[in-house]
Amino acid sequence: MMRAGLLSHTISLQRATEEVSAAGTVLTTWADFATVRAEMVTHSVADAGMAFGEAAKASLVLRIRHYHGLTSDDRLIFRGQAYGITNLLELGRRVMELHCEVLK
């Protein structure tokens, strides 16, 4: 059971749409399809070794009320930053846990 008082953050869920420009190129744009309240479970920033130096890798785990049709192909906006959904877990019938990583 999820308590409403824990849903202290607002996130926007986005889905990719493809459009063909007048020049014939395919453009991928992201459009909001829902705005929901979320509980932050964890938020971490880790330094990940990359081939060309160090890079910060931010990840977070959020819980939301179940949203039918949400997939890992979608993304979310949290505090102005885009996050890709890496894993979706259903916790019972009413709660979803979203594991996300920052998109650059």
ROGU-266244 format. One record per residue: residue number from 1; residue in one letter; x negated, y negated, z negated of N, C-alpha, C, O in turn. Coordinates in nm, 4 decimals, m for minus. Example, Ala and Ser with C-alpha at 12.3 -4.5 7.8 and 13.67 -1.06 7.14 Angstrom:
2
SITE, i, aa, n_east, n_north, n_up, ca_east, ca_north, ca_up, c_east, c_north, c_up, o_east, o_north, o_up
SITE, 1, a, m1.3190, 0.5690, m0.7800, m1.2300, 0.4500, m0.7800, m1.3200, 0.3300, m0.7800, m1.4236, 0.3319, m0.8465
SITE, 2, s, m1.2850, 0.2250, m0.7080, m1.3670, 0.1060, m0.7140, m1.2900, m0.0030, m0.7870, m1.3409, m0.1138, m0.8039
//
This chain:
104
SITE, i, aa, n_east, n_north, n_up, ca_east, ca_north, ca_up, c_east, c_north, c_up, o_east, o_north, o_up
SITE, 1, m, m0.0839, 0.1179, 0.0000, 0.0000, 0.0000, 0.0000, m0.0882, m0.1240, 0.0000, m0.1839, m0.1319, m0.0770
SITE, 2, m, m0.0577, m0.2187, 0.0835, m0.1358, m0.3413, 0.0933, m0.0601, m0.4551, 0.0257, 0.0572, m0.4790, 0.0545
SITE, 3, r, m0.1280, m0.5239, m0.0634, m0.0679, m0.6375, m0.1321, m0.0868, m0.7632, m0.0484, m0.1959, m0.7889, 0.0025
SITE, 4, a, 0.0191, m0.8409, m0.0345, 0.0156, m0.9605, 0.0491, m0.0863, m1.0623, 0.0000, m0.1429, m1.1362, 0.0806
SITE, 5, g, m0.1107, m1.0678, m0.1304, m0.2067, m1.1631, m0.1851, m0.3498, m1.1388, m0.1412, m0.4321, m1.2303, m0.1456
SITE, 6, l, m0.3811, m1.0170, m0.0988, m0.5159, m0.9849, m0.0522, m0.5402, m1.0313, 0.0915, m0.6550, m1.0393, 0.1350
SITE, 7, l, m0.4340, m1.0615, 0.1649, m0.4460, m1.1022, 0.3055, m0.4755, m1.2518, 0.3124, m0.3897, m1.3311, 0.3513
SITE, 8, s, m0.5978, m1.2898, 0.2742, m0.6317, m1.4308, 0.2602, m0.6985, m1.4919, 0.3828, m0.7291, m1.6111, 0.3823
SITE, 9, h, m0.7215, m1.4145, 0.4864, m0.7878, m1.4646, 0.6069, m0.6949, m1.4511, 0.7275, m0.6129, m1.3595, 0.7339
SITE, 10, t, m0.7087, m1.5427, 0.8222, m0.6322, m1.5374, 0.9463, m0.7271, m1.5021, 1.0603, m0.8325, m1.5637, 1.0754
SITE, 11, i, m0.6892, m1.4024, 1.1404, m0.7695, m1.3642, 1.2565, m0.6804, m1.3648, 1.3800, m0.5592, m1.3454, 1.3719
SITE, 12, s, m0.7440, m1.3876, 1.4945, m0.6746, m1.3798, 1.6231, m0.7215, m1.2547, 1.6949, m0.8417, m1.2303, 1.7059
SITE, 13, l, m0.6280, m1.1763, 1.7433, m0.6599, m1.0577, 1.8229, m0.6536, m1.0969, 1.9697, m0.5593, m1.1633, 2.0128
SITE, 14, q, m0.7538, m1.0558, 2.0461, m0.7624, m1.0921, 2.1874, m0.7780, m0.9684, 2.2743, m0.8331, m0.8664, 2.2329
SITE, 15, r, m0.7273, m0.9815, 2.3967, m0.7362, m0.8743, 2.4957, m0.7931, m0.9328, 2.6242, m0.7606, m1.0456, 2.6614
SITE, 16, a, m0.8779, m0.8561, 2.6917, m0.9386, m0.9001, 2.8173, m0.8371, m0.8933, 2.9302, m0.7587, m0.7989, 2.9403
SITE, 17, t, m0.8404, m0.9956, 3.0148, m0.7595, m0.9958, 3.1365, m0.8519, m1.0280, 3.2527, m0.9444, m1.1081, 3.2392
SITE, 18, e, m0.8266, m0.9661, 3.3654, m0.9086, m0.9895, 3.4838, m0.8277, m1.0643, 3.5870, m0.7125, m1.0307, 3.6149
SITE, 19, e, m0.8903, m1.1669, 3.6437, m0.8276, m1.2478, 3.7475, m0.9214, m1.2541, 3.8669, m1.0434, m1.2488, 3.8513
SITE, 20, v, m0.8647, m1.2653, 3.9846, m0.9447, m1.2796, 4.1051, m0.9416, m1.4264, 4.1461, m0.8352, m1.4846, 4.1671
SITE, 21, s, m1.0612, m1.4849, 4.1569, m1.0698, m1.6262, 4.1943, m1.0443, m1.6421, 4.3440, m1.0344, m1.5438, 4.4175
SITE, 22, a, m1.0340, m1.7665, 4.3873, m1.0121, m1.7957, 4.5291, m1.1286, m1.7454, 4.6144, m1.1108, m1.7127, 4.7317
SITE, 23, a, m1.2484, m1.7394, 4.5546, m1.3656, m1.6910, 4.6271, m1.3721, m1.5388, 4.6313, m1.4592, m1.4825, 4.6975
SITE, 24, g, m1.2810, m1.4718, 4.5612, m1.2774, m1.3267, 4.5640, m1.3541, m1.2590, 4.4520, m1.3622, m1.1362, 4.4491
SITE, 25, t, m1.4112, m1.3362, 4.3591, m1.4830, m1.2755, 4.2475, m1.3865, m1.2464, 4.1334, m1.2871, m1.3164, 4.1143
SITE, 26, v, m1.4178, m1.1425, 4.0588, m1.3341, m1.1027, 3.9456, m1.3853, m1.1738, 3.8206, m1.5028, m1.1629, 3.7854
SITE, 27, l, m1.2962, m1.2460, 3.7548, m1.3302, m1.3167, 3.6320, m1.2603, m1.2492, 3.5147, m1.1402, m1.2227, 3.5197
SITE, 28, t, m1.3361, m1.2218, 3.4097, m1.2785, m1.1639, 3.2894, m1.2612, m1.2745, 3.1865, m1.3572, m1.3429, 3.1512
SITE, 29, t, m1.1394, m1.2917, 3.1389, m1.1115, m1.3911, 3.0362, m1.0435, m1.3214, 2.9188, m0.9834, m1.2151, 2.9345
SITE, 30, w, m1.0537, m1.3820, 2.8022, m0.9931, m1.3274, 2.6814, m0.8749, m1.4140, 2.6428, m0.8845, m1.5367, 2.6413
SITE, 31, a, m0.7645, m1.3505, 2.6120, m0.6433, m1.4222, 2.5740, m0.5903, m1.3677, 2.4423, m0.5890, m1.2467, 2.4199
SITE, 32, d, m0.5463, m1.4587, 2.3551, m0.4860, m1.4180, 2.2278, m0.3564, m1.3427, 2.2542, m0.2768, m1.3831, 2.3389
SITE, 33, f, m0.3352, m1.2332, 2.1818, m0.2063, m1.1661, 2.1895, m0.1413, m1.1533, 2.0529, m0.0249, m1.1144, 2.0428
SITE, 34, a, m0.2158, m1.1858, 1.9471, m0.1563, m1.1837, 1.8137, m0.2442, m1.2615, 1.7163, m0.3661, m1.2677, 1.7321
SITE, 35, t, m0.1818, m1.3196, 1.6173, m0.2510, m1.3807, 1.5049, m0.1975, m1.3124, 1.3801, m0.0770, m1.3131, 1.3550
SITE, 36, v, m0.2877, m1.2533, 1.3017, m0.2469, m1.1746, 1.1854, m0.3293, m1.2143, 1.0634, m0.4354, m1.2756, 1.0753
SITE, 37, r, m0.2789, m1.1787, 0.9475, m0.3487, m1.2002, 0.8222, m0.4335, m1.0766, 0.7930, m0.3948, m0.9648, 0.8273
SITE, 38, a, m0.5501, m1.0969, 0.7290, m0.6423, m0.9865, 0.7045, m0.7070, m0.9989, 0.5673, m0.7198, m1.1080, 0.5119
SITE, 39, e, m0.7471, m0.8841, 0.5146, m0.8258, m0.8762, 0.3913, m0.9691, m0.8432, 0.4310, m0.9919, m0.7483, 0.5059
SITE, 40, m, m1.0663, m0.9203, 0.3818, m1.2058, m0.8895, 0.4103, m1.2539, m0.7855, 0.3096, m1.2466, m0.8064, 0.1885
SITE, 41, v, m1.3030, m0.6732, 0.3615, m1.3552, m0.5673, 0.2760, m1.5044, m0.5879, 0.2574, m1.5528, m0.5917, 0.1443
SITE, 42, t, m1.5783, m0.6014, 0.3678, m1.7223, m0.6299, 0.3607, m1.7608, m0.7236, 0.4736, m1.6976, m0.7253, 0.5792
SITE, 43, h, m1.8654, m0.8017, 0.4499, m1.9237, m0.8887, 0.5514, m2.0733, m0.8860, 0.5275, m2.1195, m0.9249, 0.4202
SITE, 44, s, m2.1494, m0.8408, 0.6254, m2.2933, m0.8290, 0.6059, m2.3684, m0.8801, 0.7279, m2.3205, m0.8744, 0.8411
SITE, 45, v, m2.4882, m0.9303, 0.6998, m2.5788, m0.9742, 0.8050, m2.7094, m0.9002, 0.7820, m2.7693, m0.9107, 0.6750
SITE, 46, a, m2.7533, m0.8256, 0.8821, m2.8773, m0.7482, 0.8717, m2.9706, m0.7882, 0.9847, m2.9267, m0.8174, 1.0959
SITE, 47, d, m3.0992, m0.7892, 0.9551, m3.1985, m0.8149, 1.0599, m3.2265, m0.6840, 1.1311, m3.2700, m0.5862, 1.0703
SITE, 48, a, m3.2011, m0.6839, 1.2604, m3.2235, m0.5640, 1.3408, m3.3435, m0.5876, 1.4310, m3.3511, m0.6898, 1.4992
SITE, 49, g, m3.4364, m0.4944, 1.4316, m3.5529, m0.5063, 1.5171, m3.5144, m0.4865, 1.6627, m3.4566, m0.3842, 1.6994
SITE, 50, m, m3.5462, m0.5836, 1.7439, m3.5155, m0.5764, 1.8863, m3.6472, m0.5727, 1.9632, m3.7535, m0.5958, 1.9055
SITE, 51, a, m3.6408, m0.5442, 2.0912, m3.7612, m0.5337, 2.1736, m3.8359, m0.6662, 2.1823, m3.9586, m0.6674, 2.1925
SITE, 52, f, m3.7634, m0.7779, 2.1783, m3.8279, m0.9077, 2.1938, m3.8240, m0.9886, 2.0649, m3.8139, m1.1112, 2.0700
SITE, 53, g, m3.8319, m0.9230, 1.9497, m3.8343, m0.9940, 1.8230, m3.7171, m0.9559, 1.7353, m3.6468, m0.8580, 1.7606
SITE, 54, e, m3.6982, m1.0337, 1.6338, m3.5936, m1.0062, 1.5363, m3.4627, m1.0734, 1.5767, m3.4625, m1.1816, 1.6355
SITE, 55, a, m3.3531, m1.0088, 1.5447, m3.2211, m1.0647, 1.5710, m3.1300, m1.0318, 1.4542, m3.1345, m0.9212, 1.4004
SITE, 56, a, m3.0479, m1.1271, 1.4153, m2.9521, m1.1033, 1.3084, m2.8290, m1.0336, 1.3667, m2.7786, m1.0714, 1.4725
SITE, 57, k, m2.7825, m0.9322, 1.2961, m2.6668, m0.8563, 1.3407, m2.5611, m0.8638, 1.2309, m2.5779, m0.8065, 1.1232
SITE, 58, a, m2.4533, m0.9341, 1.2588, m2.3472, m0.9502, 1.1604, m2.2383, m0.8473, 1.1857, m2.2005, m0.8210, 1.2998
SITE, 59, s, m2.1891, m0.7901, 1.0777, m2.0782, m0.6962, 1.0892, m1.9807, m0.7224, 0.9754, m2.0168, m0.7773, 0.8713
SITE, 60, l, m1.8565, m0.6818, 0.9981, m1.7572, m0.6973, 0.8936, m1.6532, m0.5884, 0.9034, m1.6341, m0.5264, 1.0081
SITE, 61, v, m1.5872, m0.5671, 0.7930, m1.4776, m0.4710, 0.7853, m1.3572, m0.5476, 0.7328, m1.3631, m0.6106, 0.6272
SITE, 62, l, m1.2474, m0.5410, 0.8083, m1.1239, m0.6097, 0.7721, m1.0101, m0.5095, 0.7644, m1.0098, m0.4091, 0.8356
SITE, 63, r, m0.9138, m0.5369, 0.6780, m0.7917, m0.4567, 0.6724, m0.6746, m0.5444, 0.7126, m0.6614, m0.6578, 0.6665
SITE, 64, i, m0.5897, m0.4904, 0.7993, m0.4698, m0.5607, 0.8434, m0.3513, m0.4655, 0.8329, m0.3677, m0.3442, 0.8199
SITE, 65, r, m0.2323, m0.5229, 0.8389, m0.1145, m0.4378, 0.8497, m0.1197, m0.3710, 0.9872, m0.1708, m0.4293, 1.0828
SITE, 66, h, m0.0678, m0.2507, 0.9969, m0.0747, m0.1746, 1.1213, m0.0226, m0.2582, 1.2388, 0.0846, m0.3182, 1.2315
SITE, 67, y, m0.1007, m0.2606, 1.3466, m0.0614, m0.3330, 1.4680, m0.0610, m0.2330, 1.5826, m0.1666, m0.1888, 1.6279
SITE, 68, h, 0.0579, m0.1978, 1.6291, 0.0724, m0.0982, 1.7355, 0.0087, m0.1483, 1.8655, 0.0343, m0.2610, 1.9078
SITE, 69, g, m0.0730, m0.0657, 1.9278, m0.1336, m0.0984, 2.0564, m0.2732, m0.1568, 2.0472, m0.3374, m0.1765, 2.1504
SITE, 70, l, m0.3223, m0.1849, 1.9283, m0.4575, m0.2385, 1.9114, m0.5582, m0.1276, 1.9404, m0.5438, m0.0158, 1.8908
SITE, 71, t, m0.6612, m0.1583, 2.0214, m0.7624, m0.0585, 2.0566, m0.9015, m0.1171, 2.0359, m0.9165, m0.2361, 2.0082
SITE, 72, s, m1.0020, m0.0328, 2.0496, m1.1401, m0.0794, 2.0363, m1.1858, m0.1580, 2.1593, m1.2956, m0.2135, 2.1586
SITE, 73, d, m1.1044, m0.1639, 2.2646, m1.1357, m0.2481, 2.3805, m1.1009, m0.3941, 2.3531, m1.1465, m0.4833, 2.4246
SITE, 74, d, m1.0207, m0.4186, 2.2501, m0.9829, m0.5546, 2.2137, m1.0938, m0.6158, 2.1280, m1.1900, m0.5481, 2.0920
SITE, 75, r, m1.0796, m0.7424, 2.0964, m1.1737, m0.8089, 2.0075, m1.0946, m0.9011, 1.9154, m0.9741, m0.9194, 1.9324
SITE, 76, l, m1.1646, m0.9591, 1.8173, m1.0982, m1.0521, 1.7280, m1.1842, m1.1754, 1.7065, m1.3061, m1.1726, 1.7232
SITE, 77, i, m1.1174, m1.2831, 1.6691, m1.1853, m1.4081, 1.6359, m1.1664, m1.4302, 1.4868, m1.0538, m1.4354, 1.4371
SITE, 78, f, m1.2788, m1.4432, 1.4155, m1.2779, m1.4660, 1.2715, m1.3706, m1.5823, 1.2417, m1.4900, m1.5759, 1.2708
SITE, 79, r, m1.3162, m1.6888, 1.1837, m1.3937, m1.8102, 1.1522, m1.4670, m1.8642, 1.2744, m1.5812, m1.9088, 1.2636
SITE, 80, g, m1.4020, m1.8606, 1.3903, m1.4584, m1.9170, 1.5121, m1.5580, m1.8284, 1.5849, m1.6102, m1.8679, 1.6892
SITE, 81, q, m1.5855, m1.7099, 1.5328, m1.6824, m1.6186, 1.5931, m1.6095, m1.4978, 1.6508, m1.5168, m1.4454, 1.5890
SITE, 82, a, m1.6515, m1.4538, 1.7692, m1.5920, m1.3360, 1.8331, m1.6601, m1.2093, 1.7803, m1.7827, m1.2026, 1.7712
SITE, 83, y, m1.5792, m1.1100, 1.7462, m1.6278, m0.9809, 1.6989, m1.5671, m0.8702, 1.7839, m1.4471, m0.8700, 1.8113
SITE, 84, g, m1.6512, m0.7765, 1.8251, m1.6032, m0.6588, 1.8955, m1.5615, m0.5536, 1.7950, m1.6265, m0.5372, 1.6917
SITE, 85, i, m1.4549, m0.4829, 1.8235, m1.4066, m0.3784, 1.7340, m1.4804, m0.2493, 1.7674, m1.4652, m0.1951, 1.8769
SITE, 86, t, m1.5598, m0.2004, 1.6733, m1.6372, m0.0791, 1.6972, m1.5654, 0.0464, 1.6494, m1.5912, 0.1558, 1.6995
SITE, 87, n, m1.4748, 0.0308, 1.5522, m1.4035, 0.1473, 1.5002, m1.2719, 0.1025, 1.4380, m1.2656, 0.0003, 1.3696
SITE, 88, l, m1.1677, 0.1798, 1.4625, m1.0354, 0.1559, 1.4038, m0.9994, 0.2754, 1.3174, m1.0027, 0.3893, 1.3639
SITE, 89, l, m0.9652, 0.2501, 1.1925, m0.9221, 0.3576, 1.1043, m0.7808, 0.3286, 1.0574, m0.7496, 0.2159, 1.0189
SITE, 90, e, m0.6963, 0.4287, 1.0604, m0.5620, 0.4123, 1.0074, m0.5611, 0.4654, 0.8658, m0.5906, 0.5825, 0.8422
SITE, 91, l, m0.5270, 0.3787, 0.7713, m0.5199, 0.4160, 0.6306, m0.3725, 0.4285, 0.5944, m0.3090, 0.3314, 0.5530
SITE, 92, g, m0.3204, 0.5458, 0.6101, m0.1776, 0.5642, 0.5899, m0.1011, 0.5189, 0.7129, m0.1558, 0.5131, 0.8230
SITE, 93, r, 0.0270, 0.4867, 0.6928, 0.1097, 0.4462, 0.8071, 0.1141, 0.2961, 0.8259, 0.1557, 0.2495, 0.9320
SITE, 94, r, 0.0725, 0.2184, 0.7267, 0.0936, 0.0740, 0.7332, m0.0333, m0.0106, 0.7384, m0.0249, m0.1315, 0.7599
SITE, 95, v, m0.1487, 0.0489, 0.7197, m0.2723, m0.0284, 0.7085, m0.3750, 0.0215, 0.8094, m0.3905, 0.1420, 0.8293
SITE, 96, m, m0.4453, m0.0732, 0.8733, m0.5557, m0.0403, 0.9638, m0.6820, m0.1063, 0.9109, m0.6781, m0.2183, 0.8600
SITE, 97, e, m0.7932, m0.0365, 0.9230, m0.9225, m0.0930, 0.8859, m1.0022, m0.1117, 1.0144, m1.0208, m0.0174, 1.0914
SITE, 98, l, m1.0493, m0.2343, 1.0369, m1.1230, m0.2680, 1.1593, m1.2703, m0.2853, 1.1251, m1.3052, m0.3698, 1.0427
SITE, 99, h, m1.3564, m0.2067, 1.1873, m1.5009, m0.2218, 1.1724, m1.5480, m0.3001, 1.2947, m1.5226, m0.2594, 1.4081
SITE, 100, c, m1.6158, m0.4114, 1.2720, m1.6475, m0.5046, 1.3810, m1.7933, m0.5487, 1.3769, m1.8566, m0.5495, 1.2713
SITE, 101, e, m1.8454, m0.5854, 1.4937, m1.9791, m0.6430, 1.5057, m1.9702, m0.7697, 1.5878, m1.8900, m0.7803, 1.6806
SITE, 102, v, m2.0540, m0.8655, 1.5521, m2.0523, m0.9947, 1.6195, m2.0909, m0.9775, 1.7666, m2.1784, m0.8977, 1.8001
SITE, 103, l, m2.0243, m1.0537, 1.8535, m2.0562, m1.0540, 1.9967, m2.1372, m1.1782, 2.0273, m2.1060, m1.2871, 1.9792
SITE, 104, k, m2.2411, m1.1617, 2.1071, m2.3235, m1.2784, 2.1433, m2.3120, m1.3067, 2.2891, m2.3738, m1.4008, 2.3388
//
